[in-house]
Amino acid sequence: MTQNDNATPNQPDAGVADTAAAPGELEALKARVAQLEKESAENKDQWLRAVADYKNFKRRTDQERADLIRGASAGLILKLLPVLDDLERAMGSVTPEVAASAWYGGFKLIPQKLQAVLESEGVAAIQALGQDFDPNFHEAVIYEAAGDGQGGKVVGELQKGYMLRERVLRPTMVKVGQE
């Protein structure tokens, strides 16, 4: 007998020992891979949520910024509307002698320019006269007897109302006809 012949039957082969231990390690590695895949899926889900939250936050802050700008311009416009009203009342009470003067021709441009600036910002007058009374756009100040077919309609405008784009800035103060 040779030396190798004696060692082989009594001692287990090194390659056989590794494969015998491998099934236990293989199960541990499979469990570890499953755990890592689960963590990876959770991390991906959290990342997707964070991206969605960021997009929503960005959209919300952009909307709030636009609303703030619109609100600031609405506040300024509301302060300018009485000035426009005063100019229109002054223009309506001009005597024929003053209307014939040269400076009045230049003065008439002031309310027109102010109106043009307001229109460029999205301000429009609310049409009221002859319309059906709508509490969303009109503020009824006076009710008066009116002719046939004028019940519930605006028969007089006391103060112009204005809208800023789709929003009512100031409702029109009106007289409403009653039958």
C-alpha positions in Angstrom: 0.0 0.0 0.0 1.1 3.5 -0.7 0.9 6.4 1.5 -1.9 8.0 -0.5 -3.9 4.9 -0.3 -3.8 4.9 3.5 -4.8 8.6 3.8 -7.7 8.6 1.4 -10.0 6.1 3.1 -9.5 7.4 6.6 -9.8 11.2 5.9 -12.6 12.9 4.1 -11.7 14.6 0.8 -11.3 18.4 1.1 -13.6 18.9 -2.0 -16.3 16.7 -0.5 -16.2 18.6 2.8 -16.8 21.9 1.0 -19.8 20.6 -0.9 -21.3 19.2 2.3 -21.1 22.6 4.0 -22.3 24.4 0.9 -26.1 23.6 1.2 -26.3 25.4 4.6 -24.3 28.3 3.4 -26.3 28.4 0.2 -29.6 28.7 2.2 -28.0 31.5 4.3 -26.9 33.3 1.1 -30.4 32.9 -0.5 -31.9 34.3 2.7 -29.5 37.2 2.6 -30.2 37.9 -1.1 -33.9 37.9 -0.4 -33.4 40.3 2.5 -31.3 42.6 0.4 -33.9 42.5 -2.5 -36.6 43.4 0.0 -34.5 46.3 1.4 -33.8 47.4 -2.2 -37.5 47.4 -3.1 -38.3 49.4 0.1 -35.5 51.9 -0.7 -36.8 52.3 -4.3 -40.3 52.8 -3.0 -39.2 55.4 -0.5 -37.1 57.2 -3.3 -40.1 57.2 -5.6 -42.3 58.7 -2.8 -39.6 61.3 -2.1 -39.5 62.3 -5.8 -43.3 62.5 -6.0 -43.4 64.6 -2.8 -40.7 66.9 -4.2 -42.7 67.4 -7.4 -45.9 68.1 -5.5 -44.0 70.5 -3.2 -42.5 72.3 -6.2 -45.9 72.5 -8.0 -47.6 73.8 -4.7 -44.9 76.4 -4.1 -45.1 77.6 -7.7 -48.9 77.9 -7.4 -48.6 79.7 -4.1 -46.1 82.1 -5.6 -48.4 82.8 -8.5 -51.3 83.3 -6.1 -49.3 85.7 -4.0 -48.3 87.8 -7.1 -52.0 87.8 -8.2 -53.1 88.8 -4.7 -50.6 91.6 -4.5 -51.6 93.0 -7.9 -55.3 92.6 -6.9 -54.6 94.7 -3.7 -53.0 97.4 -5.8 -55.7 97.4 -8.4 -58.4 97.6 -5.6 -56.7 100.8 -4.4 -56.6 102.2 -7.9 -60.3 101.6 -8.7 -61.6 104.5 -6.6 -59.1 106.8 -8.4 -60.5 105.7 -11.7 -64.1 106.2 -10.4 -63.2 109.8 -9.3 -61.6 110.6 -12.7 -64.8 109.3 -14.5 -67.1 111.3 -12.2 -64.9 114.4 -12.8 -65.1 113.8 -16.5 -68.9 113.5 -16.3 -69.3 116.8 -14.5 -67.2 118.9 -16.9 -69.0 122.0 -18.2 -69.1 122.7 -22.0 -66.7 125.6 -21.6 -64.1 123.4 -19.9 -64.7 120.6 -22.4 -63.8 123.0 -25.2 -60.4 124.0 -23.7 -57.2 122.6 -25.0 -55.9 121.2 -21.7 -59.1 119.1 -21.2 -58.2 117.2 -24.4 -54.9 116.1 -22.6 -56.7 115.5 -19.3 -59.1 113.0 -21.0 -56.1 110.8 -21.8 -55.4 110.1 -18.1 -58.4 107.9 -17.4 -57.9 106.2 -20.8 -54.3 105.4 -20.0 -55.2 104.1 -16.5 -57.9 102.0 -18.0 -55.5 100.6 -20.6 -53.0 99.7 -17.8 -55.7 97.9 -15.9 -56.8 96.0 -18.9 -53.3 94.9 -19.6 -53.2 93.4 -16.1 -56.4 91.4 -16.9 -58.9 93.8 -15.3 -62.3 94.1 -17.1 -65.4 96.0 -16.2 -68.5 93.9 -15.3 -71.4 94.6 -17.7 -74.4 95.1 -15.6 -77.0 97.4 -17.2 -79.9 95.4 -18.7 -78.5 92.1 -17.4 -80.3 89.7 -15.0 -79.3 90.4 -11.4 -76.6 88.0 -10.3 -75.4 88.3 -6.7 -72.0 86.9 -7.8 -71.3 90.0 -9.9 -73.8 92.6 -8.6 -74.5 94.2 -5.3 -78.1 95.4 -5.1 -78.3 98.7 -3.3 -81.7 99.9 -4.5 -84.9 98.2 -5.6 -87.2 100.3 -7.7 -90.4 99.8 -9.6 -89.7 99.0 -13.2 -91.6 98.4 -16.4 -92.8 95.1 -17.8 -90.0 92.6 -18.3 -87.6 94.5 -16.1 -88.2 92.6 -12.9 -85.0 91.1 -11.6 -82.9 93.0 -14.1 -80.3 95.7 -13.4 -81.9 99.0 -14.3 -79.2 101.3 -13.1 -75.5 101.2 -12.3 -74.3 103.2 -9.3 -70.7 102.1 -9.2 -68.8 100.0 -11.8 -67.7 96.6 -10.8 -64.5 94.9 -12.1 -63.1 91.5 -12.6 -59.5 90.4 -12.5 -59.4 87.5 -15.0 -62.1 85.1 -13.7 -62.3 86.6 -10.2 -64.6 89.4 -9.1 -62.5 92.2 -7.6 -65.4 94.5 -6.8 -69.1 93.8 -7.6 -71.1 96.4 -9.5 -73.4 98.4 -7.2 -76.8 98.4 -9.0 -80.4 99.3 -8.9 -82.6 96.3 -9.5 -86.1 96.5 -11.1 -89.2 95.1 -9.4 -92.5 94.4 -11.1 
